[in-house]
Amino acid sequence: MRLHGCSRAGHEGKLRPSELYMTSRSRSGHHLPLDTRLQLYGRVRELSGFGLSYRQIQEAVFGDRQVRLAKSTISVWVNGLHGPTGRLNNFWPNPTPELAYVIGVILGDGNLNIHGYNAEMILAVTDHDFAEEFSRCLARVLHRKIPYKIRWSERKNRWVVQGSSILLYKFLKCDWRNFKQCIEHCDRCQGAFLRAFYDSEGCISDSLVIYNTGKELLSYVKNLLEHSNIETGPLHAHITAGTTLRDPRNGRSYTRKKDCFSFAVRKRSLPMFAEYVGFTIERKSERLRDAALRVKQQQNPQTSSFSNSPLQLGLKCGTGGI
């Protein structure tokens, strides 16, 4: 954004073109960490209230914090043209089904990556519909009008979605237990979280099994399901640390560093799971519908079809939801 008329009273001088984009930098051009910018922003606004010039504010901040801000930074902060977050994607941790879905993905197949000044949420998967839903939810969480681009990576042989936000990155980087308030906010948030986690970690054939290295996290997911009257089997170690695994994509062998745990949804609860949680991924959803239909036919031979309940439809189609 090009800034015009930034001088406080016209006597501070014109800004050089290179300074117009330094809202997150010191005078030396180095980017300042977000936490530092937030602290300095309050001090700059306070000093501005005393009627100090940009140079006086600059010197006062340097004396207090040993950081010499560019006058352009002080100008846009004082005049309200930018905040300390600069051009960051805005994020507020308000509980929504979309945020619950993003949380579930990051705890599953998703990754957090930071390099340089980019803090990214990344998902690389084989299913385009999974990538599409993550893209939509991530865009909604970060208040973007359009979803993030989905690109095909020949190297990874995966569909890839990347979004950047230091604020969301820091939120998602914390311990998963801190997400409970967002997950348990309402049935729609809880269902969206479970669906994302099963999109990532769930495997469905005749049985529905979920795998993860986080034993306590799986125990939490297990409890969420059981509180929704979805019966599950025991949680147990599936693959122990030290086991050698072979990646079928490239033929390389890897040694598992952590134990992997799993549990299954009991077959008689598959119809309930399909109605309350379900899958975004169509190939998994189709297998789940078939498995649930077989269970219903065994329970009631007159059953000839399987339909979604109003609850799952609400999760996908409700106003403001997923």
Buried (B, 14 or more C-beta within 10 A) or exposed (E): EEBEEBBBEEEBEEBEEEBBBBBBBBBEEEBBEBEBBEBBBEBBBEBBEEEBBBEBBBBBBBEEEEBEBBBBBBBBBBBEBBBBBBEBBEBEBEBBBBBBBBBBBBBBBBEBEEEEEEBBBBBBBEBEBBBBBBBBBBBBBBEBEEBBEBEEEEEEEBBBBBBBBBBBBBBBEEEBEEBEEBBBBBBBBBBBBBBBBBBBBBBBEEEBBBBBBBBEBBEBBBEBBEEBEBBBBEBEEBBEEEEEEEEEEEEEEEEBEEBBBBBBBBBEBBBBBBBBBBBBBEEBBEBBBBBBBBBBBEEEEEBEEBEBBEBBEBBBEEEEBB
